[in-house]
Amino acid sequence: MLEGIVQLFEGVITLSSDGWNLFHIAWATLLGICVGMLPGLTATLGLTLMATLTFHMPAGQAILILIGMYVGAIFGGSRSAILLNIPGTPANAAVALDGFPLARAGNVGRAMGIATAGAVFGTLIGMLCLAFFAPVLADQALKFQSYEFFWLAVLGVVVSGRLTASEDPLKGWIAGFIGLLVAMVGQDVLQAYPRFAYGYGQMRGGFDLLPVLVGVFGFSELLTVMKTPVYPSAQTTKDRVIPKIREVLGYWKNIAGSGIIGTFMGIIPGVGEDMGAWVSYAYARAISKKRALFGKGSWEGLISSQTGCSAAVPGAVIPVLTLAIPGSAPAAVLLAALFVHGVRPGPLIMDTNPGFVYEVVAMVLLASLAILLFGLLLTKPLLKVLEVPRNRLMPIIFVLCVVGAYAVNSRVFDIWVMLGFGVLGYFMRELRFPMAPLILGVVLGPILDENLRRGLVLADGGIGPFLTRPICMALWIVIFVTFLLGTTWFPALLGRVRNAVLGPPRDDAPYSSE
């Protein structure tokens, strides 16, 4: 642990000693805040477009810019959530529940200041977990072989589909299955046999991840935003923005609990920042003595939801670095950027490039300091971003989507891939299919395919090791239980068993909102 602290400080000093690094983290975080503020421009879209524009930059600077964009966009979405009741990103939907009522009550500045404090503390808690848990997880991941990585890929798709489509898990699993099918297109990794190419030469190389991401999260977002009503003009803030220290520390239980919860939700593959916010919000309501205020203007609900979604950002980076599995959709873009710039994340990263992990931790720390500065000092100027006419913004986004898709391999084919997946993503959104399992399926598809086939080769065609190895058994049992919980009859059966053992729940118990 002491060695990790020393390396963290060395990383911070190394990054801070270069003025260009401070410049890059400042403008990238500020741009991320602006992207997050504008309804419809999500963190995933911002990272996707930025990843396509940093191909020719040094790897360290490119990752630094993407980290700043990531942290800034998740935080920036709280601005429009508080001011307009329109979350700038899906991660900030829980923030709007109490942020907007507080703003309407005349506490616009204070609400944004409290949200900024929650975002900074949440990011710092997640950063500490990233610094201390990533090396431990990487060491444990060294015990994984092809059999375990196969089940880990399946687990990511299944859990993501279950948690991102809680009302109808089948839609989440269908989206994940579509992603796995997309990943199967192209030459297989063992024998280079073209699959699903249908004689078309461009299809032999498969679908590149970044054009798919640009289409699903860029072009489809553009189509969705263009059909929605124009958002109203923002309110102005006249009250105090910078909160008092004792005011923030009074919510230390909410900050600590939500930071840990958000980090854990970020680690789960494909779940992401929005679940971190909602679970943290539920935790805050459970421990609150003023539950009646939740949804009507609760400071506890506001700071907990913002802390949870911000803590999920470094939490989602943990499996990216140690397992090469993204914890969220924006983290999938970050993973793709790491591969593009020659960084090989995975269990061996602590052996091959141990300093890089702590460099990423230092990047998160600098980004958190940047959102503290911009969130408290530039609140009023940043409100001007919400006045940008949408009819001028959307054509620029479309051009960036086209340029970003083409810049990957300089192929016109990738532009058609982007457009095709954009239309697919639009219709899936209209039918309320979640996007995270789709992208996670595209990312995990090659891992699943390669490790399944390699495991079968090692076992001479037998499936015994996939079922009998201890870690494999734990993983497939979790997958099986997740499937059961996604059905309608199994939770009902559990309810009957509970009633038989403990008796039916009492409906006449008095409820107190205090």
C-alpha angles and dihedrals in degrees: 000000000000090000090052092052090050092050090047091055091045090052092050092048092047093050094042094049090067112072091203091061091054089048092050095047090048098052094037092052092045091049089048090054090052092048091048092048095057110082110240096024100099130191090253091055091049093050093044094053093042092049090057091051097051100057095112097043124099111274095245094052093044094052090044090055093047092049090051091049091048096050093041096049095050089050095042093059089070091066096066090036090059097038103037105017085240113116111228089212130016088250090068098053091102090050090061093058093074103008095068096047089050090050092050088052090061098264099112097131096041092048092053091046093052090046090051091052090049091050093050095047092044092052091047093050090049089046092055090049089049091052096049105030101041094069091045092049091047091054091050091046089061086074090062119101131179092287093056095043090053092056091042090057091048090047092053093054094042097047093043091051091048098048100038093050102037093156093054113010091183089071090053092050092047089052090050091048090052088053091052090050091051090052091055093063113106136027116340117242099239106043102012091234112160112241125196090354094123091204094302110132097210091056092060090078092052126223114314113232098232097055088048090051093047090051098044097042102023113036094030090050088051092052091047095048093048092058095048123085119267111268117246124255117276126257121244125241121228101159129080116297102185107075124218116257094236089049091059096040089055087074095050093127091055092046096048096043095043092046092055093043093048092049092050092048089050091055093056106093114257097355099102141167101324092060089046089057096046096046090047090050090052090049091052092051091048094055097037124108090204103055093149090070094059110110090014100067115308119169089201092055092048098051094040095052093046092046091050097051093045093048089053090065098070087033090060090050092059096074090039092062100035104034103016087238119124120234093205142005094268088047088056089060090049090051091052090049091052091055092046091054094048099257111136109206120194142090093316096055092097088058101038100035111004095157092060093067091057091044088059089049089052090049090054090050093052091047091052090052089049093054089048090055097042095038094056104031104035101041096115097043091047090059087073088070089070090060093064107121111245093219088064097042101050097059089053090051091050092052090049090050091054094044092045093051092047095046094064097073102349090247126139086210089071090057089057089047089053093049093045095050090043090059090044090050092048094054091044089054091049089052090047097247112154117242100209096072090049093055092040089054090053091049097043097038096087090045091051094045097045096045094044092054094041090049091051090050092050091048093046091245096312124129096206097105090050089061107030107043109102098239091043091052091052092049098048091045089054090048091050093049090047090055091049092050089053092061125085099230101050098060088045089052091051089051091054091049091050092050091049093052103035102020128247117309115264113249093185095065109124115248120217123195092197 
